[in-house]
Amino acid sequence: MIDFVPPHGGGTLLSLLAAESQRAELKNKARGLMVVPMSSREKSDLLLLSMGAYTPLEGFMGEADWQGVCQDMKLENGLFWPVPVTLSVTSNLADSIQIGQEIVLVDAEEDNLPMAVMTVTEKYQPNSTTECTAVFGTTDDAHPGVQKVMAQGPVNLAGKVTVFDEGDFPEMFADLYVRPEESRQMFQDLGWSRVTAFQTRNPMHRSHEHLVKIAIDVTDGVFIHQVLGKLKPGDIPADVRVNAIDAMIRNYFSEGTAIQAGYPIEMRYAGPREALFHALIRQNYGCSHLIVGRDHAGVGDYYGPFDAQEIFDTLWEGALITQPLKIDITFYCNKCDGMATAKTCPHGPEERINISGTCQREMLANKEEISPKFSRPEVVSVLREYYESLEIS
């Protein structure tokens, strides 16, 4: 039996999904409960609670946990936690709910699909400005994460949840929808104990490939972990990303060194704090390391290129077991005739081909030629097919 990093908090994985034998009864019970709609982000959080990715949380946070997370990145019990996991409602709805009352949480974007029963233990009014300043480092409403927090209802509900329906996610993404207990078994079967996670919401270009291969050299294998939650406009759908990454792995990776999966997270674009959050989640998945490259989980110019790496150095001992694999900016160097980083390449910017997902999407949309120095031809072929289908539709 291989020893993996333990789940966060040192205990066992805590899945909040009801046993299959109990789900019909809970669904029937939910028909008589007060309905509380969830935003897409809250639904994403519920799914991650359901699968155990947010171990050891038992539901949505109360005020003491919310405040501790914002101020000190600690739950009330002192356990490290970098990002609030909360459920918000309107004042009118909050007034109609009593402490101790059971409610049903529904997916507001999917015809109010009932998903979970929650016992309300607390109602409180968070300070949205405080939360945005702490988590995002800004209150600028142009920041997509700030926008969502500021648009939330003024009252948070706290309480334990029991999930009885995960919606279309498990079926829609089939083998990609991997739970932490399943990823740990996958690593066990492969004989991996030191596992690096690579977070992505884009098809992998040459810079991504370089990052992942560095990780393969220093650990047993890489868990390419895709974002399955709501994306930004213009992002490439998960099924297309899967095919593109499969093409890269099949043609350019040694067998048994990389596997891909997905999880239903919705990006908050919280930069440094979200990098910590991603590491915590990967600890629950059984990963010992997380690749943290340039501007991890950032957006716009809100964070410095290496802020997400440096924040790990501010943590106290024992806060987090999963560690960052910090890698410098990667690019193709014409002079070196290959992929390199700012640490390994002595040549100036005039020799560098800077590679980004945004640039790749623009080139595909404009039907530009994409050099194999930028992206593998097999990957480009998959992506071109997708962009051509958009024109037909």
Secondary structure as the mmCIF struct_conf table of DSSP 4:
data_model
#
loop_
_struct_conf.conf_type_id
_struct_conf.id
_struct_conf.beg_label_comp_id
_struct_conf.beg_label_asym_id
_struct_conf.beg_label_seq_id
_struct_conf.end_label_comp_id
_struct_conf.end_label_asym_id
_struct_conf.end_label_seq_id
HELX_LH_PP_P HELX_LH_PP_P1 ILE A 2 PRO A 7
TURN_TY1_P TURN_TY1_P1 HIS A 8 GLY A 9
BEND BEND1 GLY A 10 GLY A 11
STRN STRN1 LEU A 17 LEU A 17
HELX_LH_PP_P HELX_LH_PP_P2 ALA A 18 ALA A 19
HELX_RH_AL_P HELX_RH_AL_P1 GLU A 20 ALA A 30
TURN_TY1_P TURN_TY1_P2 ARG A 31 GLY A 32
BEND BEND2 LEU A 33 LEU A 33
STRN STRN2 MET A 34 MET A 38
HELX_RH_AL_P HELX_RH_AL_P2 SER A 40 MET A 51
TURN_TY1_P TURN_TY1_P3 GLY A 52 PRO A 56
STRN STRN3 GLY A 59 PHE A 60
HELX_RH_AL_P HELX_RH_AL_P3 GLU A 63 ASP A 72
BEND BEND3 MET A 73 MET A 73
STRN STRN4 LYS A 74 LYS A 74
TURN_TY1_P TURN_TY1_P4 GLU A 76 ASN A 77
BEND BEND4 GLY A 78 GLY A 78
STRN STRN5 PHE A 80 PHE A 80
BEND BEND5 VAL A 83 VAL A 83
STRN STRN6 LEU A 87 VAL A 89
HELX_RH_AL_P HELX_RH_AL_P4 SER A 91 ASP A 95
TURN_TY1_P TURN_TY1_P5 SER A 96 SER A 96
TURN_TY1_P TURN_TY1_P6 ILE A 99 GLY A 100
STRN STRN7 GLU A 102 ASP A 107
TURN_TY1_P TURN_TY1_P7 ALA A 108 ASN A 112
STRN STRN8 LEU A 113 TYR A 124
HELX_RH_AL_P HELX_RH_AL_P5 SER A 128 PHE A 136
BEND BEND6 GLY A 137 GLY A 137
TURN_TY1_P TURN_TY1_P8 ASP A 141 ALA A 142
BEND BEND7 HIS A 143 HIS A 143
HELX_RH_AL_P HELX_RH_AL_P6 PRO A 144 ALA A 151
BEND BEND8 GLN A 152 GLN A 152
BEND BEND9 PRO A 154 PRO A 154
STRN STRN9 VAL A 155 VAL A 163
TURN_TY1_P TURN_TY1_P9 GLY A 167 ASP A 168
HELX_RH_AL_P HELX_RH_AL_P7 PHE A 169 MET A 172
BEND BEND10 PHE A 173 PHE A 173
HELX_RH_3T_P HELX_RH_3T_P1 ALA A 174 LEU A 176
STRN STRN10 TYR A 177 TYR A 177
HELX_RH_AL_P HELX_RH_AL_P8 PRO A 180 LEU A 190
TURN_TY1_P TURN_TY1_P10 GLY A 191 GLY A 191
BEND BEND11 SER A 193 ARG A 194
STRN STRN11 VAL A 195 THR A 200
BEND BEND12 ARG A 201 ASN A 202
HELX_RH_AL_P HELX_RH_AL_P9 ARG A 206 VAL A 218
BEND BEND13 THR A 219 ASP A 220
STRN STRN12 GLY A 221 VAL A 227
BEND BEND14 GLY A 229 GLY A 229
TURN_TY1_P TURN_TY1_P11 PRO A 233 GLY A 234
HELX_LH_PP_P HELX_LH_PP_P3 ASP A 235 PRO A 237
HELX_RH_AL_P HELX_RH_AL_P10 ALA A 238 TYR A 252
BEND BEND15 PHE A 253 PHE A 253
TURN_TY1_P TURN_TY1_P12 GLU A 255 GLY A 256
BEND BEND16 THR A 257 THR A 257
STRN STRN13 ALA A 258 TYR A 263
TURN_TY1_P TURN_TY1_P13 GLY A 271 GLY A 271
HELX_RH_AL_P HELX_RH_AL_P11 PRO A 272 TYR A 285
TURN_TY1_P TURN_TY1_P14 GLY A 286 GLY A 286
BEND BEND17 SER A 288 SER A 288
STRN STRN14 HIS A 289 VAL A 292
TURN_TY1_P TURN_TY1_P15 ARG A 294 ALA A 297
TURN_TY1_P TURN_TY1_P16 GLY A 300 ASP A 301
BEND BEND18 TYR A 302 TYR A 303
TURN_TY1_P TURN_TY1_P17 PRO A 305 PHE A 306
HELX_RH_AL_P HELX_RH_AL_P12 ASP A 307 GLU A 310
HELX_RH_3T_P HELX_RH_3T_P2 ILE A 311 THR A 314
BEND BEND19 LEU A 315 LEU A 315
HELX_LH_PP_P HELX_LH_PP_P4 TRP A 316 TRP A 316
TURN_TY1_P TURN_TY1_P18 GLU A 317 GLY A 318
BEND BEND20 ALA A 319 ALA A 319
BEND BEND21 ILE A 321 THR A 322
STRN STRN15 GLN A 323 LYS A 326
STRN STRN16 THR A 330 CYS A 333
TURN_TY1_P TURN_TY1_P19 ASN A 334 ASP A 337
STRN STRN17 GLY A 338 THR A 341
TURN_TY1_P TURN_TY1_P20 ALA A 342 THR A 344
BEND BEND22 HIS A 347 HIS A 347
HELX_RH_3T_P HELX_RH_3T_P3 PRO A 349 GLU A 351
STRN STRN18 ARG A 352 ASN A 354
HELX_RH_AL_P HELX_RH_AL_P13 GLY A 357 ALA A 365
TURN_TY1_P TURN_TY1_P21 ASN A 366 LYS A 367
TURN_TY1_P TURN_TY1_P22 PRO A 372 PHE A 374
BEND BEND23 SER A 375 SER A 375
HELX_RH_AL_P HELX_RH_AL_P14 PRO A 377 ILE A 392
#
